[in-house]
Amino acid sequence: MPIMEAGLFAILVGMAFIFMMISFKFGALFKLFSTILFFALAVILFAEYDIAFTSVTTSGTTTIEDIRFIIDSSNGLNMMLAWIFVGLGVFNGALFFIEMIPR
């Protein structure tokens, strides 16, 4: 299965939640960013990407690749997280459209 770096995944999750929290104070544009990020994370997980830390160590002619899985696509956890991200994306999208309706 394809692997996505856990560091990038954590940054995207953090940005999505930070944008969601900021949007309650500063406006609708952050809700839109949060919605896009949550849906992007859901698509990544629905595509059955493994989330893992990888490191490559080279000494002389020997190369050792170490992979530590955080979210493995074989145990079904990624689908549960993907649906949670879809729910958060729908929630933020609905709040965005409600905020855009003129009163």
N, C-alpha and C positions, 0 to 999 in steps of 0.2 A: 504494500500500500504506500501511497505517497506520504511524505512526512512534512509537516509544517513545524517550524521552530517554535518552541514553547515561549521563548522570549517575545517574539513578535505577536503571538497569540495573546499573551498577557498584556502587552501594550495596547492592543486593539480592544480587549475587554475593558481595561482600565479607562481608555479614552471614551468608550461608549457609556460607561457608568458615570464618569465625570461630566460628560456633556449632558447626560440625563439630569444629574443633580443641578448643574449650572442653569439648565433650561427653566427650572421652576422659579428662578430668581431673575434671569436676564432676558428671556424671550424665546421666540419660536424657532429661530434659526438653529439653536443648539438641539432642539427636539428633532429637527430634520436630520442633522448630523448623526445623532444618536440612533435614529431609526435606520439610517443607511448602514451604520456600523453593525447594529444587531442583526440585520438581514444578511449582511456579508458574512458575519461569523456563522450564522445558521447555514448558509450555503456551503461554507468550508466544511462544516461538520456533516452535513447531509451528503457531501461528496466522499465521505469516509476517509478523510485525511486523518492520519495519526498525528497527535500533538506530542512532540518529544524534544528533549535536549540532546544534541549531538556534539561530540567532540572527537577530533582526530589528532592522534599523537604519533609523531614520526621520530624514530631514533635510528639513524643509519639507513638501512634498507628495509626496516620493519615499520609498517604502518598499522596502527591499532585504531579502529573506529568504535567508539562507545556510544550507544544509543540508550537513553533512559526515557521510557514512555510515560507520559503524563495521562493522556487520553488515548486509549487503544481502541481501534474501530471494531475489534473482534468481540468485545464484551457488551456492546449495546449502550454504553454510557454516552457515547457521542450523539446518538439519536435523541436521548432524553435531553441533553444539553442543547441540541439544535432546536428542539421544540420549545424549550424555555426561552432561547434567544428569539424565536419567531414570536412568541407571546409578548416579550418585551418590546420587540419592534412594532407589533400591532398596537400595543398600548401607547407607545410614544407617537406613532403615526396618527392614532385617533386624537390624542391630545393636541398634536400639531394642527390637524384640520379643525378641531373645535376652537382652537385659539384663532384661527384664520377667519372664522365666520364673523361677519360684521354684526354688531349688536345694535 
